[in-house]
Amino acid sequence: SWGSFDVWIGGDLNGSDEGERVDMEGRIASAMPMIEFYVANHHGSRYSSSEAFLEAIQPDFCAISCGYENPYGHPHPEALARMEVWTSEIYRTDLSGTITVIVDDDGSYSISTEDGRHH
C-alpha cells in the first residue's frame, strides 16, 4: 500500500480445488480489502482469479505477468473473462512488455507500458 493505493501480488496462489490444487483464494477472499491494482495470481492461469476472490478485491486494473507464447497458455481465456467483469484495464507483459505504475502521495496513479500504452 501507498497512501490510499493498494496492490495485491499473490504469486502462484490458486483459486480452485480441482485435481491436486487447493483453493487458497477462496480461503482468504473474505479477509481481502478492495484494491486498485491486482497482479493476477498464477500468471492468469485457468485455476486462478476466481469469481469470489475478484468480487472481494474489486480491482480497478489488472496486470498479468506471462511470457510471450508461453507453453502454459497463460493467461487463460476463462481467467481473463473473470477479470473483465471488474475492469477493462488489463495489462499483459506478453503483449505490452514492462508495466510501470507510478503512485502519487494522494493515491492517484498513472500506468505506462513498454509498448506505449498509457493511462
C-alpha atoms as an extended CHARMM CRD file, in Angstrom:
* protein
*
       119  EXT
         1         1  SER       CA              0.0000000000        0.0000000000        0.0000000000  PROA      1               0.0000000000
         2         2  TRP       CA              0.9940000000        3.5840000000       -0.6080000000  PROA      2               0.0000000000
         3         3  GLY       CA             -1.4180000000        6.1060000000        0.8580000000  PROA      3               0.0000000000
         4         4  SER       CA             -4.8580000000        5.0660000000       -0.3420000000  PROA      4               0.0000000000
         5         5  PHE       CA             -3.4450000000        2.9540000000       -3.2050000000  PROA      5               0.0000000000
         6         6  ASP       CA             -3.3850000000       -0.8180000000       -2.6540000000  PROA      6               0.0000000000
         7         7  VAL       CA             -1.7820000000       -3.5510000000       -4.7520000000  PROA      7               0.0000000000
         8         8  TRP       CA             -2.0960000000       -7.3320000000       -4.4900000000  PROA      8               0.0000000000
         9         9  ILE       CA              0.7420000000       -9.6110000000       -5.6230000000  PROA      9               0.0000000000
        10        10  GLY       CA             -0.2080000000      -13.1850000000       -4.7630000000  PROA      10              0.0000000000
        11        11  GLY       CA              2.3660000000      -15.1230000000       -6.7740000000  PROA      11              0.0000000000
        12        12  ASP       CA              1.1570000000      -18.6050000000       -7.7320000000  PROA      12              0.0000000000
        13        13  LEU       CA             -1.9220000000      -18.5540000000       -5.4900000000  PROA      13              0.0000000000
        14        14  ASN       CA             -4.6880000000      -20.9030000000       -6.7010000000  PROA      14              0.0000000000
        15        15  GLY       CA             -8.4390000000      -20.3670000000       -6.8220000000  PROA      15              0.0000000000
        16        16  SER       CA             -9.6160000000      -23.9110000000       -7.4940000000  PROA      16              0.0000000000
        17        17  ASP       CA             -9.8310000000      -27.2280000000       -5.6780000000  PROA      17              0.0000000000
        18        18  GLU       CA             -9.6450000000      -29.1210000000       -8.9890000000  PROA      18              0.0000000000
        19        19  GLY       CA             -7.1870000000      -32.0130000000       -9.0810000000  PROA      19              0.0000000000
        20        20  GLU       CA             -4.3670000000      -31.5810000000       -6.5780000000  PROA      20              0.0000000000
        21        21  ARG       CA             -4.9330000000      -27.8420000000       -6.2720000000  PROA      21              0.0000000000
        22        22  VAL       CA             -6.0540000000      -26.1180000000       -3.0870000000  PROA      22              0.0000000000
        23        23  ASP       CA             -8.3490000000      -23.0820000000       -3.3700000000  PROA      23              0.0000000000
        24        24  MET       CA             -6.3480000000      -20.5610000000       -1.3760000000  PROA      24              0.0000000000
        25        25  GLU       CA             -8.1040000000      -17.5920000000       -3.0000000000  PROA      25              0.0000000000
        26        26  GLY       CA            -11.4280000000      -18.8070000000       -1.6480000000  PROA      26              0.0000000000
        27        27  ARG       CA             -9.9720000000      -19.2680000000        1.8170000000  PROA      27              0.0000000000
        28        28  ILE       CA             -8.7160000000      -15.6780000000        2.0560000000  PROA      28              0.0000000000
        29        29  ALA       CA            -11.3420000000      -13.8230000000       -0.0290000000  PROA      29              0.0000000000
        30        30  SER       CA            -13.4840000000      -12.7570000000        2.9290000000  PROA      30              0.0000000000
        31        31  ALA       CA            -10.4530000000      -11.1230000000        4.5870000000  PROA      31              0.0000000000
        32        32  MET       CA             -9.3530000000       -9.2080000000        1.4720000000  PROA      32              0.0000000000
        33        33  PRO       CA             -9.8400000000       -5.4460000000        1.1130000000  PROA      33              0.0000000000
        34        34  MET       CA            -10.8210000000       -3.7790000000       -2.1440000000  PROA      34              0.0000000000
        35        35  ILE       CA             -7.6940000000       -2.8210000000       -4.0850000000  PROA      35              0.0000000000
        36        36  GLU       CA             -6.7240000000       -0.6670000000       -7.0230000000  PROA      36              0.0000000000
        37        37  PHE       CA             -4.0770000000       -2.8750000000       -8.6520000000  PROA      37              0.0000000000
        38        38  TYR       CA             -4.2970000000       -6.6550000000       -8.9870000000  PROA      38              0.0000000000
        39        39  VAL       CA             -1.2780000000       -8.5660000000      -10.2810000000  PROA      39              0.0000000000
        40        40  ALA       CA             -3.0360000000      -11.7170000000      -11.4660000000  PROA      40              0.0000000000
        41        41  ASN       CA             -2.3980000000      -14.7970000000       -9.3910000000  PROA      41              0.0000000000
        42        42  HSD       CA             -0.5640000000      -17.6690000000      -11.1020000000  PROA      42              0.0000000000
        43        43  HSD       CA              0.0610000000      -15.7100000000      -14.3350000000  PROA      43              0.0000000000
        44        44  GLY       CA             -3.6660000000      -15.6830000000      -15.1330000000  PROA      44              0.0000000000
        45        45  SER       CA             -3.9990000000      -19.4660000000      -15.1740000000  PROA      45              0.0000000000
        46        46  ARG       CA             -7.3870000000      -21.1540000000      -15.5960000000  PROA      46              0.0000000000
        47        47  TYR       CA             -7.2980000000      -22.0520000000      -11.8960000000  PROA      47              0.0000000000
        48        48  SER       CA             -6.6780000000      -18.5470000000      -10.5550000000  PROA      48              0.0000000000
        49        49  SER       CA             -8.5180000000      -15.2320000000      -10.2890000000  PROA      49              0.0000000000
        50        50  SER       CA            -11.6870000000      -16.8860000000       -9.0300000000  PROA      50              0.0000000000
        51        51  GLU       CA            -15.0050000000      -15.0670000000       -9.0610000000  PROA      51              0.0000000000
        52        52  ALA       CA            -15.1210000000      -14.9740000000       -5.2410000000  PROA      52              0.0000000000
        53        53  PHE       CA            -11.6100000000      -13.5290000000       -4.9930000000  PROA      53              0.0000000000
        54        54  LEU       CA            -12.1890000000      -10.8750000000       -7.6680000000  PROA      54              0.0000000000
        55        55  GLU       CA            -15.5150000000       -9.9060000000       -6.1040000000  PROA      55              0.0000000000
        56        56  ALA       CA            -13.7150000000       -9.3810000000       -2.7820000000  PROA      56              0.0000000000
        57        57  ILE       CA            -10.8910000000       -7.2230000000       -4.1750000000  PROA      57              0.0000000000
        58        58  GLN       CA            -12.8250000000       -5.4200000000       -6.9700000000  PROA      58              0.0000000000
        59        59  PRO       CA             -9.6820000000       -4.2420000000       -8.7960000000  PROA      59              0.0000000000
        60        60  ASP       CA             -9.5260000000       -1.0130000000      -10.7910000000  PROA      60              0.0000000000
        61        61  PHE       CA             -6.9590000000       -2.5940000000      -13.1050000000  PROA      61              0.0000000000
        62        62  CYS       CA             -5.0360000000       -5.8350000000      -13.5290000000  PROA      62              0.0000000000
        63        63  ALA       CA             -1.5990000000       -6.8190000000      -14.7370000000  PROA      63              0.0000000000
        64        64  ILE       CA             -0.7340000000      -10.3060000000      -15.8930000000  PROA      64              0.0000000000
        65        65  SER       CA              2.8890000000      -11.3670000000      -15.8360000000  PROA      65              0.0000000000
        66        66  CYS       CA              3.3960000000      -14.0150000000      -18.5130000000  PROA      66              0.0000000000
        67        67  GLY       CA              5.8360000000      -14.7900000000      -21.2810000000  PROA      67              0.0000000000
        68        68  TYR       CA              5.0950000000      -14.3670000000      -24.9720000000  PROA      68              0.0000000000
        69        69  GLU       CA              3.6990000000      -17.6040000000      -26.4480000000  PROA      69              0.0000000000
        70        70  ASN       CA              4.4140000000      -19.4030000000      -23.1520000000  PROA      70              0.0000000000
        71        71  PRO       CA              3.8090000000      -23.1800000000      -23.1980000000  PROA      71              0.0000000000
        72        72  TYR       CA              1.1900000000      -22.9710000000      -20.4150000000  PROA      72              0.0000000000
        73        73  GLY       CA             -1.2470000000      -20.8210000000      -22.3740000000  PROA      73              0.0000000000
        74        74  HSD       CA             -1.2350000000      -18.0550000000      -19.7580000000  PROA      74              0.0000000000
        75        75  PRO       CA             -3.3140000000      -16.0550000000      -19.4120000000  PROA      75              0.0000000000
        76        76  HSD       CA             -6.2430000000      -18.4080000000      -19.8420000000  PROA      76              0.0000000000
        77        77  PRO       CA             -9.4100000000      -17.0550000000      -21.5300000000  PROA      77              0.0000000000
        78        78  GLU       CA            -11.5410000000      -18.1090000000      -18.5300000000  PROA      78              0.0000000000
        79        79  ALA       CA             -9.3810000000      -16.0820000000      -16.1120000000  PROA      79              0.0000000000
        80        80  LEU       CA             -9.4120000000      -13.1020000000      -18.4840000000  PROA      80              0.0000000000
        81        81  ALA       CA            -13.2100000000      -13.2570000000      -18.7010000000  PROA      81              0.0000000000
        82        82  ARG       CA            -13.4770000000      -13.2410000000      -14.8920000000  PROA      82              0.0000000000
        83        83  MET       CA            -11.1650000000      -10.2060000000      -14.6570000000  PROA      83              0.0000000000
        84        84  GLU       CA            -13.1120000000       -8.3880000000      -17.3800000000  PROA      84              0.0000000000
        85        85  VAL       CA            -16.2050000000       -8.4570000000      -15.1440000000  PROA      85              0.0000000000
        86        86  TRP       CA            -14.3880000000       -5.9690000000      -12.8720000000  PROA      86              0.0000000000
        87        87  THR       CA            -12.2400000000       -3.9360000000      -15.2620000000  PROA      87              0.0000000000
        88        88  SER       CA            -11.4720000000       -3.3910000000      -18.9130000000  PROA      88              0.0000000000
        89        89  GLU       CA             -7.9700000000       -2.2470000000      -17.9400000000  PROA      89              0.0000000000
        90        90  ILE       CA             -5.9700000000       -5.4620000000      -18.1830000000  PROA      90              0.0000000000
        91        91  TYR       CA             -2.2790000000       -5.1610000000      -18.9620000000  PROA      91              0.0000000000
        92        92  ARG       CA             -0.2200000000       -8.1570000000      -20.0970000000  PROA      92              0.0000000000
        93        93  THR       CA              3.5540000000       -8.4250000000      -20.1590000000  PROA      93              0.0000000000
        94        94  ASP       CA              3.4190000000      -10.8600000000      -23.1030000000  PROA      94              0.0000000000
        95        95  LEU       CA              1.7530000000       -8.1790000000      -25.2400000000  PROA      95              0.0000000000
        96        96  SER       CA              2.9570000000       -4.8860000000      -23.7590000000  PROA      96              0.0000000000
        97        97  GLY       CA              6.2860000000       -5.6520000000      -22.1010000000  PROA      97              0.0000000000
        98        98  THR       CA              7.1790000000       -3.8550000000      -18.8890000000  PROA      98              0.0000000000
        99        99  ILE       CA              4.2550000000       -2.3150000000      -16.9950000000  PROA      99              0.0000000000
       100       100  THR       CA              5.0850000000        0.7260000000      -14.8640000000  PROA      100             0.0000000000
       101       101  VAL       CA              2.7230000000        2.1360000000      -12.2390000000  PROA      101             0.0000000000
       102       102  ILE       CA              3.5590000000        5.4480000000      -10.5990000000  PROA      102             0.0000000000
       103       103  VAL       CA              1.5770000000        6.3410000000       -7.4770000000  PROA      103             0.0000000000
       104       104  ASP       CA              1.4430000000        9.8610000000       -6.0390000000  PROA      104             0.0000000000
       105       105  ASP       CA              1.1190000000       10.6610000000       -2.3410000000  PROA      105             0.0000000000
       106       106  ASP       CA             -2.5960000000       11.3900000000       -2.7920000000  PROA      106             0.0000000000
       107       107  GLY       CA             -3.2520000000        7.8680000000       -4.1750000000  PROA      107             0.0000000000
       108       108  SER       CA             -3.6270000000        8.9680000000       -7.7830000000  PROA      108             0.0000000000
       109       109  TYR       CA             -1.6850000000        6.8820000000      -10.2570000000  PROA      109             0.0000000000
       110       110  SER       CA             -0.5380000000        6.5850000000      -13.8280000000  PROA      110             0.0000000000
       111       111  ILE       CA              0.2200000000        3.4580000000      -15.8270000000  PROA      111             0.0000000000
       112       112  SER       CA              2.5350000000        3.0970000000      -18.7950000000  PROA      112             0.0000000000
       113       113  THR       CA              3.8070000000        0.1230000000      -20.7330000000  PROA      113             0.0000000000
       114       114  GLU       CA              6.8450000000       -0.6300000000      -22.8290000000  PROA      114             0.0000000000
       115       115  ASP       CA              4.7140000000       -0.6480000000      -25.9860000000  PROA      115             0.0000000000
       116       116  GLY       CA              3.4970000000        2.8980000000      -25.2930000000  PROA      116             0.0000000000
       117       117  ARG       CA              0.0790000000        2.2460000000      -23.7440000000  PROA      117             0.0000000000
       118       118  HSD       CA             -0.7730000000        4.9130000000      -21.1150000000  PROA      118             0.0000000000
       119       119  HSD       CA             -3.4990000000        5.5740000000      -18.5810000000  PROA      119             0.0000000000
